[in-house]
Amino acid sequence: MDLVDVLRARRRIAPYVRRTPLVASDWLSDAAHARVSLKLESLQVSSSFKSRGAFNAVMARLERGGDRPLRLVTASAGNHGRALAAAAEIFRLPLVVFTPADAPRSKVAAITRHGAELRADARDYDEAERLAKAHADRTGAEFISPYNDADVIAGAATIALEIMEDAPTTDALVVPIGGGGLISGIARVAKEIAPTIDITGVEAEASCAFQTSLRAGRLVAIVPGPTLADGLGGNPDPETITFAPIRQFVDRAVTVGEEALAAAIVGLLEAEHLVAEGAGAAATAAVAAGRVDLEGRRAIVIVSGANIDRQRLAGVLSRS
C-alpha cells in the first residue's frame, strides 16, 4: 500500500462514508498540557472507522473482477463485520461473518440487520478468524480480514489524509491498535506527508500483542485476556502485513488498563457529550491517564468507534 492507493481509496469510498470532524477537546488539552483535538470516527457510517476499509475492500474487488461471482467471508469482534455487512448489502453480495460468542449484541444485531449470515459461536476472536479462513478454503469465498488486507488498510488510511488536510500543523497522533490495520495505514500516510510527526499506538493492557512483539523484535503470540476494549483483543495473523509498517512508522506502543478505559468512556460522555466503546476510547484513555507525553504539542486523538451495548455502558457509568 502506498499514498496512491490511499488516494484511490478515498475517491472510491467517498459516496459511502463520511468525512468525520475534528473537535478540539479542552478536557484532554488540560490533562496533557497540549492542544488536543479528537478525530471522531465514532460518527462514521456504522459508528466506527471500519466502514472505510470495508467499502474499499469490497469495491476494489469488484473493480478487479474475476471469473466467479464474489462471495465474502470475514471474522470480526463486531465492527468490521457490521461495516462489511453494510457494504455487502449495498452491492448485493453474500457474506458470512464469524464472531466470538460474546461479541456485543448491538454489533451482531447490526450484522444480521444488513442481511449477512452470522456465525457467532467462536470462543474468542482468534478462533473466529480460524473458522472464517477454513470456511473460505472450503467454499471458495473471499476472506476479507479486518486488518490483514491491503485494501482494508488503504481505506482506513484515508483518515490520515483528512487529518493532515484539516490540521496541517499536527505534530502528534494517538491511535488505537487492535490488529494493526488502522495504525499501520495512518502512520504510513502521516509520515509520508509529515516525516517528523510523532505517532503513539495504544493497546489494551489485557491484550497487548504488538507491544510484546515490538519488544521482542518479531511477532509473538500472547494469551489475550478479557477487556472492555473488545475490538482490540486477540492475536494478529502470524503472516500479518501490519507488523512491518508499525515497526517502521510508529514511534511507540503503550497500554491502558481497564480502569483507564472505563474512565475514558465516562470522560468522553461527560466532557465531550460523546459515546465511545472501549476500543474507541483507548487512545483517549492513554492521554487522559498520562500514558503518552504530548506536552506542548498539537495532537490528534482517534476516537475509533461508538458501538457499545447499552448494558455495558450502564455498567461503566454506574461504577464512576
N, C-alpha and C positions, 0 to 999 in steps of 0.2 A: 504493500500500500504506500502511495506517495501523495503529494499535495494535489496532483492532477486527479487522482482517484477520488479524493475528498471533494474537490470542486464539482466533479461529475455527479457524485452522490448528492450534493446539495441541490443541483439542478433537477435531478431525478425525483427526489422526495418532496420537493417544495410544495406541490399541491396537497400533500397528505399530512404534513407535520406543521407545527407552529415554530416561529422564531420566538423563543422564550425570553422574558425580560431579565434584565439585571436590575437589582434593587439594593440600594445602599442599606446597610444594617448598622444602626447606631449601637445596638446591643453588642454585636461582635466587634465592632470598631473599638468600643471602650474596653472590652475584655482583652483585645490583642494589642492595644495602643497602635492601631493601624487604620487605614481606610479600607474597610471590608465591604464588599458587595456580594450578594447571593445571585447565582445563576439558577433560575427557577425551572429546572426540568420537571419538577413536581407539577407544573402547569402544562406539561406537554400532553399531546394526544395519548390516551391510555394511562395518563398520570405518571409517566416515567420516561426517561431518556431512551428506553428500549425501542420506542416506535421508530426512531431514526434508523437504527441498524436493521430492524425487521423489514421496513418498507424497502430499504436499499437492497437488502439481500434478495427479496422476492423479485423486485423489478429488474435487478441486474441479471438474475437467472432467466427471466422471461425474455430479456433482450438477447441473451446469448443463445437462447433456443435449444433445440435438441430433437432427437428422433422420437422420444417418448413423451406422453403427457406428464406434466410436472405434478408430482405428489410430494408432500412435505412431511417431515417428522422432526421433532425437537425435544430437548429436555429443558426444564426450567424450574426455578424456585417459584415462579409465578409471573413476574413482569414481562420477561421475554416471551413466554407462552401467550400471554394476553396480547401483547403487541403483534406477534406473528399471526395470531388468530384473526386480529382485525385486518391485517394486510391480506391474509389468505381469503377472508370473506369478500373483500373488495374485488380481488382478482379471480374469485370463484375457483379456488384451488383446495383440494382436500388436505387436511392437516391432522396429524396425531401428535398430542402433547403429553409427554411423560413428566410427572411431578412427584415430589415426596408426598406421602400420605398426609403429612401435617402441614402442607402448604396453606397459606392464608385463604380462608374461604372466599373473601372478596375477589382474590385473584383467580381462583379456579372457577368461580361462578362467571366471571367475565370471559374466560376461555370458552366455556360451553355456550355462553350467550352469543358469541360470534360464530358458532357452528362447528368448532373444532371437536375432534374426538379426544376425550380426556382419559388418560390412564394415570390415576392418582393413587398408586399403591406401592411406590418405592419406599424403602426405609429412609433414604436421605437423597440429597442431590446427586451424589456420586453414583448411587445405584440407578437413579432415573436416567442419567446420561448413558450408563452401560446398556440399559434396556432400550433406549432410543436408538443407539447405534446398532444393536442387534436387530431391531425392527427394520432399520434401513437396509442392513445386509440381507435380511430375509425377504423383503418385499420389493427392493429396488427404489424405495422412496428416497428423496434427497434430504439428508440430515443437515439442518442449519443450526450450528452451535450458537449459544447465547454470546460467546466471546471469541472462540477459536475459528474465526471466519473473516476473511479479508473484507468482504462486503459489509458485514455487520460492523466491523471496526471503522471502516470508512464512513459509514452513516453516523456512528457515534462521534467521530472526529469533527463533524460539521459544527459541533458545539464550540470548538476552539476557533473556527472561523468567525462565528458570531461574537465571541468574547473579544477577539483582537480587533474586530471592526468597531464594536460598540465602546470598548475601553482600551484603546491602543497603548496607554501608558501603564497597563497592568504589569506588575513585575513579580507576582507570585500567584500560584494556583494551588488549591487544595481539593483533591479529587478522591472519591471512594474507590476501593479496589475489591472486586469480587473475583471474577475470572480473569480480569485484566484487560478486557476489550475496551472499556471506556477510557481508562487512563493511558493505555498504550497509544490509542488514536489521538487523544487530546494532547498528550505530551509530544508526540512526534510533530504534529502540526504547529503547536505553540512554539517549540524550539526552532522550527524552521523559520517561523516569522520573527521571533524574538529570541535569539540564541541564549541570552543571559537570564531569561525568565526562570524563576525558582519553582519547582514542582514537588509537592508532597503528596504521597499516596496514603490513604487511611484504610486500615483493615480492622475488623472486629478482633479483639484480643482472643476470643474463643476459637477463631478460625483464621489464623494468620499465615497462610501458605506462602505468600510472596515475601513477607519479611523474613521468614525462616529460610526460604530459598535464596534470597539475596545475600544473606549472611553466609550461607554455605557455598555460594557461587554456582549453584546448579539447582534444578528443581528437586525439591524434597517433599515427599508425601507426609501429611500431618494427619492427626486424628481430630477432625473438627468437632467442636462442642456446640451445644445449643446456644443461640444468640438471638437477641431482639432484632438484629440486622440479618434476618433470614436470607435476604438477597445476596449477602456477601459470603455465605457459608459454603464449605466444600473445597475439594481439591481441583485445581485446573487439570485439564487433559495433559498427560505426560508429554505429548507432542505439541503442546500449545505454541502458537506463533506470538503470544503476548509477552513471554518472559524476556526475550532478547531486547525489544524496544523499551521495556520497563527498566532493564539494567542500563540501557544506554541513555535514556532521556529523563528518567525520574530521579530526582536528587536524593530522596529518602522515602522510606516507608515507616509509618508509625502505627500504633494500635490504640484502640479505645475500648474500655470495659463497658459492662452492661449498665452501670450507674451513669456513666457519662453519656451513653446513648439515650437512656431514658430522660436524662436532664436536658439533652439537646432537643428531643421531641417536645418536651414541655416548654423549653425556651423559645423555640420557633413559633409555637402556638401563642404563647403569652406576649412575646416581644414583637413578633412579626405577623401574627394572625395567619400563620401558615401551617397546614397539616403536612407532616412528613412521616414516612415509615422509618423503621430503624436503619435500614441501609441508606435511605435517602438523607438521614440526619447524621451519618457517620463523619463526614467532613466537617460539618458544623460542630459536632462533639469534640473533635480534635482541637479546633480553635478555641472553643469555649473552655475546655479543660486545660489549656496551656500546653498541649502536646506538640504544637508547632510554633516556632518563633516567627511572627510576622511584624514585629515592631518596626514602625516607620515605613512599611511597605504599602503598596496599592494592590490589594489582594482580592481574588475572586474565589468564592467557596461554592462548590457544586452541591445543590440540593437535588438529588437524582430521582426521587420518586415519592409519591404520596399514598401508595396503596397499602394502608394499614387497616386491619379489621377493627370494627367498632369496639369489640370486646377487649382487644389488646390495647387500643388507645385508652379506653376507660380504665383499664388496669394500670397503665403507666401514670395517668393523671391522678388516680386515687392514691398512689404512693408518693406523690410530690408534696 
